Amino acid sequence: MLSIKNLCKSYHYADTRQSVLQHLDFAMERPESVALRGESGSGKSTLLHLVAGLDRPDSGEILFEGTAIHCAPESRLAELRRARISLVFQQFHLISTLSVLDNIRFQAALCGRLNAQYETELIERLGLSDQLAKYPQQLSRGQQQRVAIARSLLHRPALVLADEPTGNLDETSSLEVMDLFTELVRRAGSSLLMVTHSRAMADFMDRRVYLHNGSLVDDA
């Protein structure tokens, strides 16, 4: 489903060039969940952005379901992010002018994949049934993250990319949300690639990798 070969990425700051990813190889199948750990500044978020087509590599290949992400036109990348790839961030990125229900439906509506039965199951499982008429700013952080999770899964994407999805939550809430998140990802039949600093969060995943010196190694 996802294959990365010989991926390199660097950034230029003033007169210096900083290499972030160096000849990185990685692959994952569907359905599979993988935790991506590493030191701050090691390139974890950069890798997620490259997979999502939000940034371009210097060289190397990123193949997702047969599409060459590294060189695909922006129109194709937007189509993939709308229908096949979901993103979940610790900032939630909910739309403040939309109700909770409309936020949940937003991406599924864009790609024509609204399913009333699955929507009801997802909302009930995430404990949001009595919050649907509210607006994001009326919810707790934990509830906002649940809304973001529901939105990311309602259209059953092939791949979910999550960047520190519980980073704004306390430890108890983080464990509760992560337990639900990984369960619902499995039920959706999706794969999950998640950046996290936490070993406790990483332990929810099928596999763990560690980004060090620009390359991935197994995270035992």
MIGUFI-79781 format. One record per residue (C-alpha): residue in three letters; x, y, z; residue number from 1. Coordinates in steps of 0.001 Angstrom, whole numbers, padded with zeros to 6 digits. Example, Ala and Ser with C-alpha at 12.3 -4.5 7.8 and 13.67 -1.06 7.14 Angstrom:
SITE   aa        X        Y        Z    i
SITE  ALA   012300  -004500   007800    1
SITE  SER   013670  -001060   007140    2
***
This chain:
SITE   aa        X        Y        Z    i
SITE  MET   000000   000000   000000    1
SITE  LEU   002772   002457   000957    2
SITE  SER   006340   002084  -000254    3
SITE  ILE   009162   004584   000337    4
SITE  LYS   012531   004102  -001326    5
SITE  ASN   015795   006014  -000973    6
SITE  LEU   014009   009117   000316    7
SITE  CYS   016105   012235   000957    8
SITE  LYS   014994   015620   002280    9
SITE  SER   016942   018655   003429   10
SITE  TYR   016194   022272   004278   11
SITE  HIS   018230   025410   003706   12
SITE  TYR   018663   027920   006512   13
SITE  ALA   020557   031071   005562   14
SITE  ASP   023847   029735   004180   15
SITE  THR   023575   026258   005659   16
SITE  ARG   021918   023080   004460   17
SITE  GLN   020444   020702   007037   18
SITE  SER   019803   017116   005971   19
SITE  VAL   016705   015646   007644   20
SITE  LEU   016050   012344   005859   21
SITE  GLN   018827   010316   004266   22
SITE  HIS   018159   007436   001869   23
SITE  LEU   015186   006336   003954   24
SITE  ASP   013326   003112   003097   25
SITE  PHE   009959   002133   004564   26
SITE  ALA   006878   000107   003669   27
SITE  MET   003555  -000745   005243   28
SITE  GLU   000552  -002820   004270   29
SITE  ARG  -003174  -002421   004845   30
SITE  PRO  -004360  -002814   007495   31
SITE  GLU  -001335  -002121   009704   32
SITE  SER  -000537   000401   012408   33
SITE  VAL   002983   001764   012812   34
SITE  ALA   004343   004107   015483   35
SITE  LEU   007063   006504   014353   36
SITE  ARG   009262   007728   017190   37
SITE  GLY   012464   009756   017306   38
SITE  GLU   014120   012720   018946   39
SITE  SER   012716   016230   018473   40
SITE  GLY   013823   017589   015125   41
SITE  SER   014647   014158   013726   42
SITE  GLY   012225   014544   010808   43
SITE  LYS   009147   012623   011976   44
SITE  SER   006641   015303   010991   45
SITE  THR   008584   015951   007786   46
SITE  LEU   008129   012315   006807   47
SITE  LEU   004377   012490   007424   48
SITE  HIS   004114   015664   005351   49
SITE  LEU   006000   014025   002490   50
SITE  VAL   003712   010964   002553   51
SITE  ALA   000663   013259   002532   52
SITE  GLY   002045   015215  -000405   53
SITE  LEU   002216   018421   001643   54
SITE  ASP   005937   018700   000912   55
SITE  ARG   008261   017355  -001791   56
SITE  PRO   011419   015271  -001276   57
SITE  ASP   014801   016168  -002735   58
SITE  SER   015027   012668  -004212   59
SITE  GLY   013613   009177  -003787   60
SITE  GLU   010186   007622  -004262   61
SITE  ILE   006920   007557  -002321   62
SITE  LEU   004358   005180  -003812   63
SITE  PHE   000850   005020  -002369   64
SITE  GLU  -001665   002657  -003943   65
SITE  GLY   000171   002983  -007251   66
SITE  THR   000409   006785  -007191   67
SITE  ALA   003869   008368  -007159   68
SITE  ILE   003280   010874  -004366   69
SITE  HIS   006717   012430  -004805   70
SITE  CYS   005934   013721  -008300   71
SITE  ALA   002135   013678  -008580   72
SITE  PRO   000388   016914  -009591   73
SITE  GLU  -001266   018947  -006841   74
SITE  SER  -004730   018075  -008149   75
SITE  ARG  -004045   014349  -007667   76
SITE  LEU  -002586   014912  -004197   77
SITE  ALA  -005649   016913  -003169   78
SITE  GLU  -007863   014096  -004435   79
SITE  LEU  -005935   011548  -002377   80
SITE  ARG  -006117   013678   000776   81
SITE  ARG  -009834   014064   000232   82
SITE  ALA  -010690   010400  -000295   83
SITE  ARG  -007834   008018   000566   84
SITE  ILE  -005534   009700   003121   85
SITE  SER  -006697   011281   006384   86
SITE  LEU  -004645   013506   008669   87
SITE  VAL  -005058   013917   012416   88
SITE  PHE  -003045   016503   014339   89
SITE  GLN  -002777   017504   017986   90
SITE  GLN  -004204   020936   017077   91
SITE  PHE  -007454   019205   015941   92
SITE  HIS  -008094   021699   013061   93
SITE  LEU  -011862   021653   013522   94
SITE  ILE  -013962   024270   011709   95
SITE  SER  -015239   026677   014343   96
SITE  THR  -018285   027792   012333   97
SITE  LEU  -019580   024239   011844   98
SITE  SER  -021417   022132   014408   99
SITE  VAL  -019844   018979   015776  100
SITE  LEU  -022002   016874   013454  101
SITE  ASP  -021048   018909   010384  102
SITE  ASN  -017366   018734   011363  103
SITE  ILE  -017633   014942   011605  104
SITE  ARG  -019314   014739   008202  105
SITE  PHE  -017043   017249   006467  106
SITE  GLN  -014499   014987   004752  107
SITE  ALA  -016941   012155   004029  108
SITE  ALA  -019313   014643   002410  109
SITE  LEU  -016488   016035   000248  110
SITE  CYS  -015724   012619  -001210  111
SITE  GLY  -019326   011346  -001332  112
SITE  ARG  -018902   008617   001272  113
SITE  LEU  -021470   009443   003929  114
SITE  ASN  -022838   006286   005533  115
SITE  ALA  -025604   006872   008070  116
SITE  GLN  -025248   003559   009879  117
SITE  TYR  -021482   003795   010224  118
SITE  GLU  -021790   007450   011236  119
SITE  THR  -024131   006521   014086  120
SITE  GLU  -021836   003702   015243  121
SITE  LEU  -018785   005967   015160  122
SITE  ILE  -020494   008778   017057  123
SITE  GLU  -021842   006448   019734  124
SITE  ARG  -018519   004654   020175  125
SITE  LEU  -016726   007988   020620  126
SITE  GLY  -019309   009211   023129  127
SITE  LEU  -020375   012207   021064  128
SITE  SER  -024120   011553   020702  129
SITE  ASP  -025097   014391   023052  130
SITE  GLN  -022569   016876   021602  131
SITE  LEU  -023641   017021   017957  132
SITE  ALA  -025412   020395   018027  133
SITE  LYS  -022546   022120   019829  134
SITE  TYR  -019599   023941   018251  135
SITE  PRO  -015942   022942   018713  136
SITE  GLN  -015179   025787   021127  137
SITE  GLN  -017880   024450   023474  138
SITE  LEU  -016095   021106   023877  139
SITE  SER  -013225   019945   026046  140
SITE  ARG  -009919   019134   024360  141
SITE  GLY  -010604   015427   024698  142
SITE  GLN  -013994   015817   023040  143
SITE  GLN  -012486   017912   020246  144
SITE  GLN  -009957   015182   019547  145
SITE  ARG  -012757   012613   019378  146
SITE  VAL  -014521   014781   016804  147
SITE  ALA  -011289   014970   014769  148
SITE  ILE  -010955   011189   014936  149
SITE  ALA  -014560   010660   013820  150
SITE  ARG  -014034   013056   010892  151
SITE  SER  -010857   011242   009833  152
SITE  LEU  -012491   007800   009807  153
SITE  LEU  -016074   008301   008610  154
SITE  HIS  -015119   007873   004943  155
SITE  ARG  -012964   004795   005748  156
SITE  PRO  -009658   006021   004282  157
SITE  ALA  -006903   003636   003264  158
SITE  LEU  -004309   005474   005364  159
SITE  VAL  -004521   007685   008440  160
SITE  LEU  -001517   009916   009217  161
SITE  ALA  -001486   011118   012824  162
SITE  ASP   001027   013592   014251  163
SITE  GLU   001075   013462   018066  164
SITE  PRO  -002738   013091   018134  165
SITE  THR  -002909   013013   021945  166
SITE  GLY  -000195   015622   022547  167
SITE  ASN  -002664   018159   023950  168
SITE  LEU  -004323   015711   026349  169
SITE  ASP  -003440   014568   029859  170
SITE  GLU  -002130   011040   030354  171
SITE  THR  -005457   009477   031351  172
SITE  SER  -007325   011084   028457  173
SITE  SER  -004496   010160   026078  174
SITE  LEU  -004742   006475   026940  175
SITE  GLU  -008530   006484   026602  176
SITE  VAL  -008463   008279   023255  177
SITE  MET  -005645   006114   021874  178
SITE  ASP  -007445   002917   022851  179
SITE  LEU  -010550   004099   021004  180
SITE  PHE  -008591   005486   018065  181
SITE  THR  -006689   002289   017314  182
SITE  GLU  -009809   000163   017748  183
SITE  LEU  -011782   002317   015307  184
SITE  VAL  -008921   002415   012786  185
SITE  ARG  -008939  -001396   012764  186
SITE  ARG  -012723  -001498   012355  187
SITE  ALA  -012484   000930   009442  188
SITE  GLY  -009932  -001349   007758  189
SITE  SER  -007464   001534   007556  190
SITE  SER  -003727   001668   008117  191
SITE  LEU  -002285   004101   010646  192
SITE  LEU   001115   005809   010635  193
SITE  MET   001445   007793   013853  194
SITE  VAL   004171   010113   015103  195
SITE  THR   004552   010015   018880  196
SITE  HIS   007142   010756   021550  197
SITE  SER   005383   008418   023978  198
SITE  ARG   006333   004775   024292  199
SITE  ALA   002955   004141   025955  200
SITE  MET   001173   005455   022856  201
SITE  ALA   003533   003547   020559  202
SITE  ASP   002668   000304   022326  203
SITE  PHE  -000858   000490   020892  204
SITE  MET   000590  -000005   017389  205
SITE  ASP   001316  -003256   015524  206
SITE  ARG   004860  -002132   014778  207
SITE  ARG   007263   000533   016026  208
SITE  VAL   010082   002267   014138  209
SITE  TYR   012587   004885   015282  210
SITE  LEU   013960   007717   013164  211
SITE  HIS   017659   008284   013840  212
SITE  ASN   020224   010131   011738  213
SITE  GLY   017767   010375   008877  214
SITE  SER   016984   006646   008632  215
SITE  LEU   014503   004260   010216  216
SITE  VAL   015436   001419   012548  217
SITE  ASP   013229  -000999   014483  218
SITE  ASP   012089   000360   017834  219
SITE  ALA   012179  -002675   020109  220
***
